Amino acid sequence: MPVPEPRPTATPADAATSEPASGAVSASGSGSGSGSASAAGSGPAAEPGSVPGGRREGARRRPAWDVRRLPAAEGRTFLVTGGNAGIGYFVAEQLAGTGATVVLGSRDAARAADALGSIRARVPGARVRHLALDLADLASVRTAAETFAGDAGPGGGRLDAVVLNAGVALDHPPRRLTHDGHELMFGTNHLGHFALTAHLAPLLAATEGSRIVTTGSFAARSERMDLDDPQSLHDYRPKRTYGRSKLAQMLFGFALDRRLRAAGSGTLSVVVHPGGALDGLTPARPPLHTPGLGSRLATLPAGLLLHGKHAGAWPAVRAVLDEEVRGGQLWGPAAFGLRGEPRLERPRPHMVDRGTADRLWEMSVELTGVEPEFG
């Protein structure tokens, strides 16, 4: 059976606390989920004295996290890249239900308008708006960050969390490029988010306890970075290139945590993955998503192992809201990393390899011309 859909409502905050299997070219949502089959353990840089789930030893135990009863977040502002479709849409919808201001970063204004309309129809009084953002164009990334920082509207000039969710997944050649000449999946999924984080760093640093939530993928489990050919010039196989782009995101998220800690920053970097999220198991959100009966029937058996995109959003939502989440952690679905409510996981060694991450970081600075700094 598919996991029940959460209600987009907020309750007082006493609660503690893939992506699509699609080949469509889209900058709005991540692909299949990621992560280890282990459902316990802490992130690579768990806070001293913490235990699985982020709880401090000796601390009062909080009620279990409930995806259907999220803590209230009035007065806070969240940015979700790719919030106009797929998992990103459901992240935005669920966060909007907490009373926060939610900004949907998307290159497609028409689809963003549809997403805003859908959220407002389901969440009365929702504070949501669109930010023009094309992660495949580094100039657009810079402009979007400047626009966000200068916004005088509700929630403007403040950023409590950014969810780096948007992604491109291609199933077939030919190799395609971003506006800046980078391979499309690596350039959008990793470099675009790397640059966005750099441009948003001053806003995030100004908000104590702000969070950067990076969306990884199940595809990253079996891939390894080839830093001699990071943009697949010599060996372009779309599924491999996609998996490596998502691994790059995860390496970045964990490396960012280490750098934030070294700088004494109060900003947290958390990595999540959505598990196996299928369209046919996802509730309808017309006109954004209207699965037919055939699609639902065909994917019904998969509901024993996988879930819909609404459930794929749960790890990211928890990473944004849960007071007990710590930097350097990896959150994913509880059941074998594929479906279910969000749970702390132990990342695989190649996802937290410091040598690879440091080389990737230096390369990313060179390719984007910017560097996330929080000192």
C-alpha atoms as one frame of an Amber mdcrd trajectory, in Angstrom:
protein
   0.000   0.000   0.000   1.287   3.542  -0.696   2.206   5.643   2.326  -0.769
   7.883   3.340  -0.567  11.468   2.206   0.266  13.963   4.960  -2.176  16.756
   5.738  -0.628  20.169   5.019  -1.464  21.604   8.439   0.694  22.889  11.269
   0.509  22.280  14.989   2.376  23.929  17.852   6.018  22.932  17.838   6.414
  20.518  20.689   7.008  17.610  18.337  10.578  16.564  17.910  11.395  15.396
  15.677  13.254   9.414  -5.561  13.142  11.365  -6.600  11.201  10.743  -9.803
  12.208   7.851 -11.945  11.823  10.153 -14.908  14.000  10.942 -17.870  12.379
  14.278 -18.620  14.622  17.306 -18.799  13.463  19.397 -15.886  14.974  21.724
 -13.336  12.198  20.982 -10.918  12.723  18.062  -8.636  15.206  15.344  -8.020
  15.285  11.817  -9.407  15.268   8.435  -7.589  16.169   8.425  -3.934  19.479
   7.552  -2.370  21.162   6.284   0.688  22.256   3.291   2.669  20.014   0.423
   3.605  21.104   1.014   7.188  18.416   2.950   9.020  20.442   3.888  12.057
  23.566   5.773  12.952  24.613   9.376  12.753  26.085  11.568  10.060  29.796
  11.781   9.464  30.213  14.727  11.780  27.623  14.064  14.458  27.612  16.519
  17.328  29.579  15.236  20.324  27.258  13.639  22.835  24.503  13.069  20.301
  22.757   9.772  19.697  20.878   8.470  16.638  18.196  11.005  15.794  20.323
  13.880  17.057  19.091  13.717  20.685  21.592  14.803  23.321  22.407  12.303
  26.041  20.338  13.062  29.121  17.933  15.303  27.211  14.182  14.956  27.672
  12.807  12.612  25.047  10.426  14.368  22.685   7.381  12.824  21.039   8.068
  10.908  17.845   8.190  12.954  14.657   4.832  12.883  12.870   4.808  13.758
   9.166   1.100  14.619   9.497   1.512  17.036  12.422   4.359  19.377  11.586
   5.558  22.057  14.008   4.452  25.610  13.344   7.025  27.847  11.629   5.379
  31.270  11.365   7.854  34.058  10.745  10.382  31.816   9.021  11.295  31.821
   5.316  12.257  28.776   3.264  13.504  28.564  -0.334  12.893  25.341  -2.280
  14.621  24.954  -5.635  12.467  23.092  -8.130   9.436  23.790  -5.954   7.123
  23.915  -8.959   6.911  20.145  -9.569   7.687  16.670  -8.301   9.173  16.187
  -4.862  10.068  19.868  -4.625   6.407  20.792  -4.978   5.443  18.575  -2.047
   8.299  19.950   0.057   6.923  23.433  -0.612   3.311  22.419   0.043   4.118
  20.731   3.341   6.302  23.610   4.533   3.600  26.108   3.560   1.249  24.271
   5.910   3.444  25.292   8.861   2.704  28.995   8.380   6.164  29.800   7.027
   6.828  31.881   3.931   7.881  29.478   1.169   9.635  30.631  -1.993   9.575
  28.365  -5.050  12.748  28.668  -7.111  11.915  27.774 -10.716  12.858  28.773
 -14.246   9.313  28.131 -15.528   7.007  30.965 -14.458   3.862  29.286 -15.813
   4.447  26.037 -13.940   5.385  27.992 -10.846   2.064  29.844 -11.062   0.241
  26.509 -11.253   2.164  25.271  -8.220   1.368  28.405  -6.227  -2.307  28.043
  -7.107  -2.328  24.403  -6.039  -0.688  25.175  -2.696  -3.051  28.067  -1.981
  -6.042  25.854  -2.765  -4.877  23.261  -0.240  -3.370  25.545   2.404  -5.667
  28.496   3.196  -3.653  31.647   3.782  -0.461  30.086   2.431   2.450  32.512
   2.158   4.081  31.387  -1.071   5.756  33.131  -3.984   7.936  32.443  -7.006
  11.605  33.273  -7.541  12.906  33.133 -11.117  15.862  30.740 -10.988  17.613
  28.755 -13.711  20.307  26.572 -12.182  21.696  25.843 -15.652  22.680  29.518
 -15.997  25.138  30.870 -13.421  24.164  34.464 -14.195  20.543  33.586 -13.416
  21.670  32.018 -10.139  23.435  35.215  -9.112  20.478  37.386 -10.129  18.034
  35.163  -8.254  20.072  35.409  -5.054  20.297  39.188  -5.385  16.552  39.418
  -6.010  15.817  37.233  -3.005  18.074  39.272  -0.722  16.517  42.550  -1.854
  12.878  41.451  -1.626  10.937  43.826   0.616   7.810  41.644   0.694   6.702
  39.244   3.449   9.628  37.110   4.506  11.953  39.094   2.245  15.572  39.602
   3.231  15.478  36.596   5.578  16.363  32.975   4.906  15.957  30.231   7.502
  16.550  27.281   5.176  17.218  26.478   1.546  16.313  23.065   0.128  18.616
  22.241  -2.793  16.172  19.966  -4.574  15.915  20.833  -8.263  17.491  18.438
 -10.707  17.823  17.335 -14.305  17.769  13.652 -15.291  18.378  12.522 -18.875
  17.854   8.957 -20.065  19.467   9.099 -23.501  22.285  10.841 -25.401  23.265
  13.257 -26.801  25.308  15.001 -24.143  23.802  18.415 -23.432  25.285  21.600
 -21.996  24.249  24.389 -19.654  24.292  28.046 -20.667  27.864  28.210 -19.337
  29.063  25.172 -21.285  29.011  22.587 -18.492  27.490  19.126 -18.882  23.803
  19.671 -18.148  23.258  17.288 -15.216  26.538  18.043 -13.431  26.142  21.746
 -14.153  22.551  21.987 -12.946  22.392  19.472 -10.130  25.745  20.289  -8.553
  27.376  23.454  -9.886  24.158  25.476  -9.925  23.430  24.599  -6.300  27.056
  25.172  -5.289  26.893  28.681  -6.741  23.467  29.375  -5.235  24.742  28.415
  -1.788  27.690  30.773  -2.210  25.446  33.684  -3.171  22.979  33.001  -0.341
  25.693  32.548   2.299  25.396  36.081   3.770  21.631  35.700   4.250  21.984
  32.253   5.782  24.802  33.375   8.066  22.631  36.232   9.337  20.006  33.781
  10.647  21.144  31.711  13.624  20.338  28.048  13.141  19.683  28.363   9.406
  19.881  25.197   7.352  21.111  24.067   3.953  19.361  20.843   2.965  20.924
  19.030   0.017  18.936  16.362  -1.824  20.912  13.287  -2.795  19.786  10.185
  -4.641  19.634   6.410  -4.499  21.646   6.549  -7.716  24.649   7.875  -5.787
  25.043   4.630  -3.848  26.609   2.724  -6.727  28.529   5.555  -8.391  32.003
   6.974  -7.775  33.292  10.374  -8.828  35.693  10.518 -11.758  37.395  13.833
 -11.090  39.536  13.399 -14.189  36.333  13.513 -16.242  33.694  15.123 -13.984
  31.630  16.380 -16.911  31.597  13.083 -18.807  33.459  14.344 -21.848  35.032
  10.945 -22.525  32.480   8.542 -21.062  28.956   9.893 -21.381  26.365   7.451
 -20.140  23.329   9.447 -18.965  22.371   7.303 -15.978  25.952   7.185 -14.746
  26.385  10.907 -15.294  23.185  11.575 -13.375  24.281   9.354 -10.477  27.627
  11.111 -10.306  25.975  14.523 -10.315  23.880  13.483  -7.316  26.917  12.007
  -5.585  28.624  15.359  -6.135  25.724  17.018  -4.327  26.058  14.660  -1.376
  29.831  15.106  -1.185  29.222  18.855  -1.218  26.619  18.702   1.555  28.873
  16.730   3.898  31.948  18.830   3.037  29.951  21.984   3.691  29.076  20.680
   7.156  32.756  20.207   7.974  33.581  23.717   6.789  30.694  25.265   8.710
  31.862  23.556  11.900  35.448  24.683  11.348  34.247  28.263  10.890  32.154
  28.126  14.068  29.014  28.870  12.064  25.528  28.290  13.440  24.281  27.245
   9.988  23.655  23.517   9.520  24.267  21.456   6.379  22.079  18.348   6.188
  21.832  15.745   3.409  18.601  13.913   2.574  17.282  11.532  -0.036  13.675
  10.748  -1.008  13.895   6.990  -1.497  12.039   5.483  -4.438   9.324   7.953
  -5.404   6.969   7.123  -8.287   4.403   9.240 -10.136   1.786   6.486  -9.976
   1.931   6.448  -6.163   1.682  10.229  -5.904  -1.607  12.020  -5.119  -3.017
  14.205  -7.877  -2.248  17.906  -7.937  -3.921  19.189 -11.106  -2.751  20.701
 -13.350   0.746  19.830 -12.122   0.188  16.114 -11.698  -2.825  14.065 -12.780
  -1.955  10.350 -12.823  -4.418   8.219 -14.747  -6.048   5.048 -13.518  -3.732
   2.941 -15.660  -0.658   4.510 -14.101  -1.996   3.967 -10.601  -2.897   0.342
 -11.237   0.444  -0.388 -12.891   2.431   0.973  -9.947   0.191  -0.346  -7.166
   2.350  -3.454  -6.510   5.412  -1.200  -6.257   3.779   0.446  -3.248   5.042
  -2.457  -1.165   8.615  -1.221  -1.659   8.362   2.357  -2.906   6.213   5.413
  -2.275   4.916   8.598  -3.897   6.617  11.947  -4.268   4.596  13.405  -1.399
   6.353  10.884   0.871   9.667  11.467  -0.885   9.438  15.027   0.439   9.316
  13.941   4.085  13.081  13.662   4.759  13.714  17.191   3.447  10.801  18.619
   5.422  12.082  16.998   8.595  15.610  18.269   7.924  14.210  21.798   7.690
  11.939  21.703  10.741  13.135  19.177  13.320  14.967  20.808  16.229  16.901
  17.609  16.833  18.413  17.375  13.349  22.157  18.070  13.352  24.581  19.144
  10.671  26.357  16.349   8.829  23.453  13.933   9.096  21.797  11.922   6.321
  18.023  11.401   6.432  16.006   9.054   4.237  12.979   6.732   4.291  12.901
   4.180   7.103  12.152   1.023   5.094  15.414  -0.008   3.418  15.981   3.584
   2.355  13.148   3.236  -0.168   9.845   4.127   1.490   8.297   5.268   4.728
   8.787   8.005   7.265  12.144   9.793   7.553  14.880   8.225   9.619  18.546
   8.868  10.285  20.954   6.851   8.112  24.669   6.243   8.019  26.167   7.521
   4.748  28.343   5.216   2.718  32.086   5.894   2.934  32.421   7.207  -0.626
  29.776   9.858   0.112  31.901  11.384   2.875  35.388  10.848   1.450  37.318
  13.989   2.353  39.953  13.731  -0.338  37.362  13.452  -3.090  35.207  16.168
  -1.539  38.113  18.611  -1.253  39.116  18.091  -4.887  35.498  18.481  -5.985
  35.178  21.670  -3.927  38.260  23.240  -5.507  37.040  22.258  -8.964  33.590
  23.701  -8.267  35.082  27.024  -7.173  37.086  27.160 -10.393  34.095  26.296
 -12.594  31.605  28.672 -10.936  33.892  31.509  -9.877  32.355  31.628  -6.390
  32.802  29.830  -3.061  30.397  29.324  -0.141  31.965  31.108   2.836  30.422
  31.402   6.297  33.378  32.563   8.409
